């Protein structure tokens, strides 16, 4: 755990909401788009869409943001 995470209290969100947020960030940082299935609801919308991107969480999965190079940038 980073120093920031261990010293700054998180308030205003439930444990379930916090877990969803952490899972969403893990999807990017670990390069695992399949984690979107756990992080966001089936009717979630990515606004604005990237050029040629399909709507919903499945539309985000093929984007290049989940490549290992991008995952390294998030780490």
C-alpha positions as MATLAB code, in Angstrom:
seq = 'XXXXXXXXXXXXXXXXXXXXXXXXXXXXXXXXXXXXXXXXXXXXXXXXXXXXXXXXXXXXXXXXXXXXXXXXXXX';
ca = [
       0.000    0.000    0.000;
       1.332    3.445   -0.851;
       1.924    6.118    1.775;
      -0.949    8.183    0.344;
      -3.407    5.324    0.676;
      -2.396    4.566    4.236;
      -2.515    8.136    5.569;
      -5.536    9.721    3.894;
      -8.922    8.529    5.147;
     -11.584    7.853    2.553;
     -14.980    9.266    3.442;
     -18.261    9.745    1.626;
     -18.337    6.380   -0.134;
     -19.478    2.964    0.961;
     -17.134   -0.005    1.066;
     -18.853   -1.420   -2.040;
     -18.368    1.876   -3.918;
     -14.729    2.058   -2.860;
     -14.131   -1.505   -4.021;
     -15.699   -0.704   -7.413;
     -13.473    2.365   -7.799;
     -10.356    0.412   -6.844;
     -11.281   -2.358   -9.289;
     -11.794    0.183  -12.083;
      -8.326    1.618  -11.474;
      -6.877   -1.908  -11.303;
      -8.344   -2.623  -14.748;
      -6.175    0.169  -16.129;
      -3.077   -0.279  -13.958;
      -2.921   -4.053  -14.476;
      -4.015   -3.968  -18.125;
      -7.025   -6.220  -17.443;
     -10.167   -4.967  -19.204;
     -12.125   -7.963  -17.902;
     -12.135   -6.261  -14.489;
     -14.643   -3.770  -15.916;
     -17.260   -6.499  -15.462;
     -16.708   -6.243  -11.689;
     -16.171   -2.486  -11.523;
     -19.111   -1.020  -13.436;
     -22.745   -1.923  -14.036;
     -23.902   -3.494  -17.284;
     -25.599   -0.221  -18.330;
     -22.568    1.977  -17.529;
     -21.702    4.566  -20.157;
     -18.258    5.970  -20.984;
     -18.889    9.638  -21.806;
     -17.614   10.891  -24.171;
     -16.958    7.883  -26.354;
     -13.640    7.606  -28.153;
     -13.787    7.669  -31.965;
     -15.338    4.400  -33.215;
     -15.948    3.192  -29.642;
     -19.086    1.148  -28.980;
     -21.188    2.162  -25.962;
     -21.163    0.448  -22.574;
     -18.456   -1.369  -20.681;
     -17.895   -3.827  -23.534;
     -17.161   -0.891  -25.810;
     -14.295    0.170  -23.586;
     -12.591   -3.228  -23.428;
     -10.996   -3.160  -26.904;
      -9.478    0.288  -26.399;
      -5.706    0.611  -26.261;
      -5.793    1.887  -22.672;
      -5.486   -1.712  -21.485;
      -2.239   -2.524  -23.264;
       0.755   -3.400  -21.138;
       2.463   -0.148  -22.165;
      -0.468    1.913  -20.895;
      -0.732   -0.231  -17.782;
       2.892    0.604  -17.006;
       2.077    4.310  -17.305;
      -0.712    3.980  -14.704;
       1.516    2.124  -12.229;
];
